[in-house]
């Protein structure tokens, strides 16, 4: 006999569960606590299965019968309604968990511990900052629901502020997050794949760098007369001798140095190419580092922040000092010391270009060739480091024309 709404409503709780049957396998389970739960009993491949439909009176008798009939239609088509419901529940949960913000956070965490090529701390900070700028637009959306237009609108908010390079880089990072979602089976394809060319291309600019020997000499004399922080002056004096990347210089720690041996070994984690880099130190450079050592101590950062010794010098400090000396960003930057050294060392014609590239810690795509160069050019790099410091001293003296030393002279 079919159930009635009155029968369900007036049913009383008993000492244990009992059923009120309707038809077609539908029934109400009355619990000792007074709960009334709709269930549907059915069979799949001869095995009894049960489907939870909902709670009475949230779901009335008429609605329960409609859901029973829909489940029966699924059975007739060969589907298991209980499994289908479980699948939808899982998909709904994944949609909540797999937002763009959640997956971008997961992607960044992976890249920071990614095998032999993890992000450097500075790279991680920059990338996480750019991805966070997308959260206001698409952060809460399920990654599977995001359309190309959603991403384009988000990055164009950055582009319209004139930050063309940031917009370009943010789109690249978003694409990397989507590809990661594809690789982890949470997305079918990258929605940004067809957005190439949609953004305005930024004008390519190079780091300001002085390459005229006379002007380099003027800069060296200006640095010697710098009247700001003594540690900043010493960092500026050392930078042209070692010509490492500014971040590598700022994050230098005393544990990396053997001043008696004239060697600075930068760990792989601090290098752009994620490979340890050895820097031979000239006698002039060792003397400068010993002067820093006397000021900052025997441990920790070589160039600590003025606010706390637990952090390195700010990334803006050296460039700000160059601006204070009167050099615009188009003329000279902290990164520009690398271009200065590369240009003048190559123009000297004295040194193997491969040795110069190794000194600059540029990447080598051929691993066999790279391994060979590390060993083959070390002695040449040691000689080049001393020659370069001697040459900088000549430029500092202010000669109008500084001739290149005899290429046949002993190193």
C-alpha positions in Angstrom: 0.0 0.0 0.0 1.3 3.4 -1.0 2.3 5.9 1.7 0.4 9.0 2.5 1.8 12.3 3.8 -0.4 12.0 6.9 1.1 8.5 7.6 4.6 9.8 7.3 3.9 12.9 9.4 2.3 11.0 12.3 4.8 8.2 12.4 6.3 7.9 15.9 9.9 7.0 16.7 10.4 3.5 18.1 13.2 1.8 20.1 14.9 1.0 16.8 14.9 1.8 13.1 11.8 0.8 11.1 10.6 1.3 7.6 7.4 2.8 6.0 7.3 1.3 2.5 5.8 3.2 -0.5 6.2 1.6 -3.9 9.0 0.9 -6.4 11.5 0.3 -3.6 10.9 3.7 -2.0 10.6 3.9 1.7 11.0 6.1 4.8 13.4 5.0 7.5 12.2 6.2 10.9 15.0 6.4 13.4 14.8 6.2 17.3 15.8 9.9 17.4 12.7 10.8 15.3 14.4 11.3 12.0 12.6 10.3 8.8 14.9 9.6 5.9 14.0 8.7 2.3 15.7 5.6 0.9 15.4 3.8 -2.4 16.2 0.1 -2.6 17.2 -1.4 -5.9 19.4 -4.1 -7.4 22.4 -3.9 -9.8 23.8 -7.1 -11.2 21.7 -9.1 -8.6 23.1 -7.1 -5.7 21.0 -5.0 -3.4 21.9 -1.3 -3.4 20.4 1.7 -1.5 20.2 5.3 -2.5 19.7 8.1 0.0 17.2 10.6 -1.3 16.9 13.1 1.6 15.2 14.0 4.8 11.4 14.3 5.3 9.8 16.9 5.4 12.6 18.8 3.5 11.7 16.5 0.7 8.0 15.7 0.5 6.3 12.6 -0.7 5.7 13.9 -4.2 9.4 15.0 -4.7 10.6 11.7 -3.3 8.6 9.8 -5.9 10.0 12.0 -8.7 13.5 11.2 -7.6 12.6 7.5 -7.3 11.4 7.6 -10.9 14.5 9.4 -12.1 16.7 6.8 -10.4 14.7 4.1 -12.1 15.2 5.7 -15.4 19.0 5.6 -14.7 18.7 1.9 -13.9 16.9 1.3 -17.1 19.8 2.9 -19.0 22.3 0.8 -17.2 23.5 3.3 -14.7 23.8 2.9 -10.9 22.0 5.9 -9.4 23.9 5.5 -6.1 27.3 5.6 -7.8 26.2 8.5 -10.0 25.2 10.5 -6.9 28.5 9.7 -5.2 30.3 10.8 -8.4 28.5 14.1 -8.5 29.2 14.7 -4.8 32.9 14.1 -5.4 32.9 16.4 -8.4 31.1 19.1 -6.4 33.7 18.8 -3.7 36.6 18.9 -6.2 35.0 22.0 -7.7 35.2 23.7 -4.3 38.7 22.5 -3.6 40.1 23.0 -7.1 39.8 26.8 -7.4 42.4 28.7 -9.3 43.7 30.2 -6.0 44.1 26.7 -4.4 45.8 25.2 -7.5 48.1 28.2 -8.0 49.1 27.9 -4.4 49.8 24.2 -4.9 51.8 25.0 -8.0 53.9 27.6 -6.3 54.6 25.2 -3.4 55.8 22.6 -5.9 58.1 24.9 -7.8 59.7 26.0 -4.6 60.8 22.4 -3.9 61.1 21.3 -7.5 64.0 18.9 -7.7 67.2 20.3 -9.2 65.6 23.5 -10.4 63.5 25.0 -7.6 62.5 28.6 -7.7 65.0 30.9 -6.0 63.4 32.8 -3.0 63.2 36.0 -4.9 61.6 34.3 -7.9 59.1 32.6 -5.6 58.1 35.9 -4.0 57.7 37.7 -7.4 55.7 34.8 -9.0 53.4 34.4 -5.9 52.8 38.2 -5.9 51.8 38.2 -9.6 49.4 35.2 -9.2 47.8 36.8 -6.2 46.8 39.7 -8.5 44.5 37.3 -10.4 42.6 36.1 -7.3 40.2 39.0 -7.2 39.0 38.0 -10.7 39.3 34.3 -11.0 40.8 33.1 -7.7 37.5 31.7 -6.4 36.4 30.1 -9.6 36.7 26.3 -10.1 39.6 25.8 -12.5 37.5 23.7 -14.8 35.0 26.6 -15.2 37.5 29.3 -16.2 37.2 30.5 -19.8 39.9 32.3 -21.9 37.9 35.5 -21.6 38.0 35.3 -17.8 41.8 35.1 -17.8 42.2 37.8 -20.5 40.0 40.2 -18.5 42.0 39.6 -15.4 45.4 40.2 -16.9 44.2 43.3 -18.9 43.5 44.9 -15.5 47.2 44.8 -15.1 47.9 45.9 -18.7 45.7 48.9 -18.5 47.8 50.3 -15.6 50.8 50.4 -18.0 52.5 47.3 -16.5 53.0 45.5 -19.8 55.8 43.2 -18.6 53.9 42.3 -15.4 50.8 41.5 -17.5 52.8 39.3 -19.9 54.5 37.5 -17.0 51.3 37.0 -15.1 49.6 35.4 -18.2 52.6 33.1 -18.5 52.3 32.0 -14.9 48.6 31.5 -15.2 49.2 29.2 -18.2 51.7 27.3 -16.1 49.1 26.8 -13.3 46.5 25.6 -15.9 49.1 23.2 -17.4 49.8 21.9 -13.9 46.1 21.3 -13.4 46.0 19.4 -16.7 49.0 17.3 -15.6 47.3 16.4 -12.3 44.1 15.4 -14.0 41.9 18.3 -12.8 41.5 20.1 -16.2 41.1 19.0 -19.8 43.2 21.7 -21.4 44.9 25.1 -20.8 42.4 27.9 -21.6 45.2 30.4 -22.2 46.7 28.5 -25.1 44.9 30.6 -27.7 45.6 34.0 -25.9 49.1 34.4 -27.5 49.3 37.9 -29.0 46.3 39.2 -27.1 48.4 41.5 -24.9 50.5 44.5 -25.9 54.1 43.5 -26.1 56.4 45.4 -23.8 59.4 47.3 -25.2 62.5 45.2 -24.6 64.9 47.2 -22.4 68.4 46.3 -21.2 70.0 47.0 -17.9 71.8 50.3 -17.9 75.5 49.7 -18.1 78.6 51.8 -18.8 81.0 50.2 -21.3 83.2 53.1 -22.2 86.5 52.7 -20.2 86.8 56.4 -19.4 83.3 56.5 -18.0 83.8 53.3 -16.0 86.8 55.0 -14.4 84.6 58.0 -13.5 82.1 55.7 -11.9 84.7 53.9 -9.8 86.0 57.2 -8.5 82.4 58.3 -7.7 81.8 55.0 -5.8 85.0 55.6 -3.7 83.6 59.0 -2.7 80.1 57.7 -1.9 79.0 59.4 1.4 76.1 57.1 2.4 76.3 53.8 4.3 79.8 52.4 4.5 78.4 48.8 3.8 76.6 50.1 0.7 79.8 51.7 -0.5 81.8 48.5 0.0 79.1 46.5 -1.8 79.3 49.0 -4.8 83.1 48.7 -4.7 83.0 44.9 -4.8 80.3 44.6 -7.4 82.4 45.5 -10.5 85.2 43.1 -9.4 83.0 40.0 -9.0 80.2 41.0 -11.5 77.7 38.5 -10.1 74.0 39.1 -10.2 72.8 41.7 -7.6 70.7 39.1 -5.8 73.7 36.8 -5.5 75.8 39.6 -4.0 73.0 40.8 -1.6 72.4 37.2 -0.3 76.1 36.3 0.1 76.8 34.7 3.5 80.2 34.5 5.2 79.9 30.6 5.3 80.4 30.7 1.5 83.8 32.4 1.6 87.4 31.2 2.0 89.2 34.5 1.9 92.6 32.8 2.5 92.1 30.8 -0.7 90.5 33.7 -2.5 87.3 31.7 -3.2 83.6 32.4 -3.0 81.3 29.4 -3.6 77.7 30.4 -4.2 75.3 27.5 -3.5 73.0 26.2 -6.2 69.9 27.4 -4.5 71.0 31.1 -4.8 71.9 30.8 -8.5 69.6 31.6 -11.4 70.6 28.4 -13.2 70.3 26.3 -10.0 74.0 25.2 -10.2 76.7 26.1 -7.6 79.0 28.8 -8.9 82.6 29.4 -7.8 84.0 32.9 -8.0 87.7 33.4 -7.8 88.6 36.5 -5.8 91.5 38.9 -6.8 93.7 40.3 -4.1 91.8 43.6 -4.3 88.5 41.9 -3.8 89.7 39.9 -0.9 90.9 43.1 0.8 87.5 44.7 0.3 85.7 41.6 1.7 88.0 41.7 4.7 87.0 45.3 5.3 83.3 44.2 5.2 84.1 41.3 7.5 85.5 43.7 10.1 82.2 45.6 10.0 79.5 42.9 9.8 81.1 40.0 11.7 82.1 36.4 11.0 78.7 34.9 10.3 75.4 35.6 8.6 74.9 37.9 5.7 77.9 39.7 4.3 75.7 42.7 3.5 72.8 42.7 6.1 69.8 45.0 6.1 70.2 48.2 8.1 67.1 47.1 10.1 68.0 43.5 11.0 71.0 41.3 10.5 68.6 38.3 9.8 67.8 39.7 6.4 70.0 40.8 3.5 70.4 44.3 2.1 67.3 45.5 0.2 67.2 44.8 -3.5 66.8 48.6 -4.1 69.9 49.7 -2.1 72.6 49.5 -4.8 70.5 51.1 -7.5 69.4 53.8 -5.1 73.0 54.5 -4.3 73.8 54.7 -8.0 71.0 57.2 -8.5 72.4 59.2 -5.5 75.7 59.3 -7.3 73.9 60.9 -10.3 73.6 57.9 -12.6 70.2 57.3 -14.2 68.7 53.8 -14.6 69.5 54.2 -18.4 73.1 54.9 -17.6 74.0 52.4 -14.9 72.3 49.7 -12.7 73.6 47.2 -10.2 73.0 44.5 -12.8 74.9 46.6 -15.3 78.3 45.7 -13.8 77.9 42.3 -15.5 77.5 43.9 -18.9 80.4 46.2 -18.2 82.7 43.2 -17.4 81.4 41.1 -20.3 81.9 43.9 -22.8 85.4 45.0 -21.7 86.7 41.5 -21.1 85.6 40.4 -24.5 86.9 43.5 -26.2 90.3 42.9 -24.6 90.7 39.8 -26.8 92.8 38.3 -24.1 90.4 35.8 -22.7 88.5 32.8 -24.1 84.9 33.7 -24.5 83.9 30.4 -22.8 85.9 31.5 -19.7 84.0 34.8 -19.7 80.7 33.0 -20.0 81.6 30.7 -17.1 82.6 33.7 -15.0 79.2 35.2 -15.7 77.5 31.9 -14.7 75.5 31.8 -17.9 73.6 28.6 -18.7 75.1 25.9 -21.0 72.5 23.8 -22.7 75.1 21.1 -23.6 75.7 19.3 -20.2 78.9 17.6 -21.5 80.3 20.9 -22.7 79.3 22.6 -19.5 81.1 20.0 -17.4 84.2 20.3 -19.5 84.2 24.1 -19.2 84.0 24.1 -15.5 87.3 22.3 -15.2 89.1 23.6 -18.4 88.7 27.3 -17.7 89.2 27.5 -13.9 92.8 28.5 -14.0 92.1 31.0 -16.8 89.3 32.5 -14.7 91.6 32.9 -11.7 94.0 34.8 -13.8 91.2 36.8 -15.4 89.9 37.8 -12.0 93.2 39.3 -11.0 93.7 40.9 -14.4 90.3 42.4 -14.3 90.8 44.0 -10.9 94.2 45.4 -12.0 92.5 46.8 -15.1 89.8 48.4 -12.9 92.5 50.0 -10.8 94.0 51.5 -14.0 90.6 52.9 -15.0 90.1 54.4 -11.5 93.4 56.3 -11.9 91.7 58.3 -14.6 93.9 57.9 -17.7 92.2 59.3 -20.8 93.1 56.2 -22.7 93.9 52.9 -21.0 95.7 50.6 -23.4 95.0 46.9 -23.3 97.9 45.0 -21.6 100.1 42.9 -23.9 98.2 39.7 -24.7 101.4 37.8 -24.6 102.3 38.9 -21.1 102.2 36.4 -18.3 98.9 36.1 -16.5 
